[in-house]
Amino acid sequence: MGSLRLTVCTGLLAAAVSAAVAPAALAADGGSVSVTPASPAPGDDITLRVSGCTGEQGTAVSSAFVADARLTGARGSLTGETRVRSALTPGSYTVKVSCAGSVRTGTITVTEAGGAGRPEESLEPPAGTASPIAPVPAGGGGAAHFATVATSGSGPDTVQAVTGLALAGIAAVAVGLRARRSSGPR
């Protein structure tokens, strides 16, 4: 009888997990764009995260950026990096994200360097030193592709996770029924 309880508990657990995961997937369908740090200063490197994109690549464009951010990753979650222009005036700037034939528009708020809640540090090179203000085409040969592939989002997506849990629940039920049959009446 212990196997039957285990089987029922496993099935209920699988159902509860799949019910808890489904609303998160529906909420992500609308998509969102986040920037880290949330309020960068001129010269800061930033990371953009886009959810809800059906493609595996995209682009984020803004006049605040030194260069367009190439977004890559698994379906539904893209990431990319760029830098805020160092000579930029603090304020709000439009960001357009293109992925899988759709365009999302948002804003990025650029704050003053050393502003409220930010550590005092100089992101500018010392006066008189040369510094690139745009991407430098330095080659990369055959390794250039690997530099743009995001490895952080390479795990299973929500649908794959739910499918795995469902299959695990079915396997647990099968094992429980097999154990019950093999023990026979006592």
Secondary structure, 3 states (H helix, E strand, C coil): CHHHHHHHHHHHHHHHHHHHHHHHHHHHCCCEEEEECCCCCCCCEEEEEEECCCCCEEEEECCCECCCEEEEEECCEEEEEEEECCCCCCEEEEEEEEECCEEEEEEEEECCCCCCCCCCCCCCCCCCCCCCCCCCCCCCHHHHHHHHCCCCCCCCCHHHHHHHHHHHHHHHHHHHHHHHHHHCCC
